[in-house]
Amino acid sequence: MSKTSLENQKENTSLKARVKSLEKENAYYKNLLNSSPSMIFVTENYYENGKYCVKFLDSNDFAHEVTGHSRESCGILDVEFAKTLMHPNDFEISEQSFLFLSQEKNYRKPFTCAYRIKFANGEFYWALGCVSVLKLKEGDGHLRLVNCVIPFTDKIYNSAKFQVLINDVIRKANNETNNKLETQVLELISADYQVEEIAEILYRSESGIKSRLAKLRRNLNLYSMSELANYGHFHGIVANREEVDKELALRKQKIKK
């Protein structure tokens, strides 16, 4: 046997050993993933023609046990599946997590939140979700995300005291968020931004911004947008337009890249 043939044989043997080692390693991590008491979803999230899109790529066994969906069916499902998996009132969280993680400064940060998941029995239960960037596809605005969802236990589901407690905590948190958001909306209205601009700046829907404005007018007993803007100016609740425009321009520049 020639020297070249011996070298090729050694190289092939080494390559086979490496492949076998990788197969064992992959099997180990697959078992580890499937033994996790949490639902794992790998998704690709992006915007297409102005529409928020979610494509499901992979998931673990526990996710299928909890939701009742097979791995095969999840592989062909999209954002409509995500909308049925999450409670309709909570789905906006998915888009907000994508927008948060799309910002370069947040690539390595997890996005953590609580929302309701639809179980195989058709009921919605609270769960803790943590989303992080698995892979960034440069240039096309696509993010590959890993979603870890930990459902609360049956004991907690059936605890009336816990339900009262969690509802109270969520209500207080929502009130704090709402108050902050309404202040931001008032600041931007006072700085002469239009509804569609405010929606873009705050990562919200236009209908959501209109709803906040209506609530502000009711609470302040004001009847028009101009009165609301005047109120903001009088109380010094006005956004720095130069700073806001600069931040918005930087954000658009990063998305183009």
N, C-alpha and C positions, 0 to 999 in steps of 0.2 A: 504494500500500500504506500502511495507517495506521501510526501510530507504535507502537501496541500490537502489531500484527502483526510489525513489524520487530524489536521487543524480544523477542517470543516466538520468532522465527526464530533470533535470536542466541543465546537461551537454549538452544534445542534443539541448535544446532550445538555450543555449548560442552559440553552434556551428553553428546552423542555422542562428542566428542573425549575427554571424561573416561572414558566407558565403555570406549572403545578403548584408552586408556592403562592402565586397570585390567586389561583382558583381557591386554595385553602383559605387565604386571607379574605377574599370576597365572601366566601361561605360563612366565615366567622362573623364578619360585619353584618351580613344579611341576617344571621341568627340573632345577633345583638340588637339589630334594628327591630326585628319582629318580636323580641322579648320585652321591648319597651312598653310600659303601661300608658303610652300616649299615642295619639294618631299622628302619623307623619305623612305629609303630602309634599311632593316636589312639583312645583308649578312654574310655568313661564308666563310672566305678566307683561303687558305692553298696551300701547294705544294703536288702533288701526282705524283710519278715517274718522278720528275724533272719538272713537268708541273704546271704552275700557275692556280689555280682553284678558281672559285667564285660560291657559291650556294646562291640563293635568298630565304630568309625565310619569310619575311613580308614586307609590304609597305602600305602607306596611300592612301586615295582616290585621293589626288591631283596628286600623282605620276602617277596614271592610267589615269587621265584626260589629263595630259600633254603628256604622251608617247603613249596613245592609247592602251596600253596592259592591259588586265584584271588581277585581282589578281590571278585568277586560273592559267592563263598562266604563270605569273611570278613565281609561286610556283614550276614549273617544269623546269624552265630555268636555264642555267648555264653560264659559262664564255662566251660562244658564244653569249648569249643575251647581256651581258655586252659590248661586242665588237660592237654590232649593236646599242646599246643605246648611247654609247659614239662615238665621231668622231674617225675614225681609227688612225689619227695622234696623238690623245690625250690619247688613251687607256693605254699607258705605265704608265700614272699617277696612274692608279688603282693599278698596281703591286708595283710602288714606294711607295704608301701610305701604303700598306701591309708591305713592307720591313722596312719602317720607324717605323711603330707601333709595329713591331715584336721585336724591340730592347727594352729591359727591361726598360731602362731609359726614353723611350718615351711612355710607356703604358698609362700614364695619360695625354698625350699631344694630342691636336687635330691636324690633318693634313689638312691644308687649301690650296686650289688651284682653278684655273679657267680652265674650259674646255667646250667643246661643247656637247650639248645633242640633241638627235634626237627627235623632236616633232611628234605628231600624223599626222601632214601634210607632214611628210617626210623631212622637212627642219631641219638643224642644227642651234641651237642658243646658245650663250654663257650663262654660268651659273657659280655661285660661289658654290663650294663644300667644305664641312667640314666633315671629317671622324674621328671617335674616337672609342676606344675599348669599347664594351658593355660587353664582356665576353671573358676571356682567358681560353681555354681548355688545362689544364696542361698536358704536356708530349707528345702531338701529333702535336704541331706546328700550331694548328687551332686557328684562331681569329674570334670571332663574332663581327662584326663591324656595327655601325649605321652610315649611310650616309645621310647627310642633304644637299640637292641640291636646291639652290635658283636661279631660272631663272631671267634674266633681264626682264624688262617690255616691252610690245609691243611698247610703246613710244620710248624707247631706241633702240629697234631693228630697228625702222624706221628712226632713226636719223643718217644722213650721217656724221655729225660732230662727233657724239659719236663713230661711227665705225672707223673714222680716228684716233681719240684719243686713243681708246682701242687698235687698231692695233699698234700704235706708242709705247704705254706703253709696250705691250707684246713683240714687237720687241726689245726694249731696255732691258727688263728683260731677254729675251732669249740670247741676246748678252752677258750680264753680266754672265749668267749661263754658256753659252758656253765657254767664256774666262776662267772662273774658272775651268770648267771641262777639257778643253784642257791643262791647266797648271798642273792639277792633273795627267792627262795621261802622260804628258812629264816627270813629276817627277818620276812616276813609271817605265816608259820605261828606264829612265836613271839609275834606281836602278836595272835593269836587270829582271824585271817582264815580263812574257809572256802575250799575249793578253787575254787568258782565265782567268789568274790570276787577271789581271787588271779589267776585267768585273765583277768578283766576288767581288773584293774589293770595287768597285764603284757602285755596284748594277745596272750594265748596261748589255746590250746584247753584245756578241762578235762582231756582225756586226756593232753595234753602235760605239764600241771602234775602230774598223778598219777604220770606216768612219772618226773619229776624227784624227786618225794618218795620214790618207791620206790628210786631210785638213791641218794639221800641216806641213807636208812635202811640200805641195804646197805653203803655206804662207811663209815658211822659205827657199824655193828653195833648199830643200835637197832631195836626191834621194834614200836613204836607211834608214833602222831602225838604223843601226850602226851610221850613220851620225847624226841622230836625237838624239841618246843617247849621242854622243860626244858633240853635241850642248848643251844639258842639263847639262853635267858635266862642260863644259867651263863656263857657266853662273850661275853655282851653283843651278840649278833647279833639285835637286835630293831628292827623298824621303828617310827618315830614315828607312831603311829596318827592323831594329830590332823593332822599334815602330809599323810599319805596320803589321809585322808578329805576334806580340803580340796581337794587336787589333783583327786581323783575327782569331787567335786561341781562344780568349775569346768569340767572336761572335759564332763560331762553337760549343763551349762548352755549351753556353746558348741554342742554338737550340736543341742540344741533350737532354738537361734537359726537 
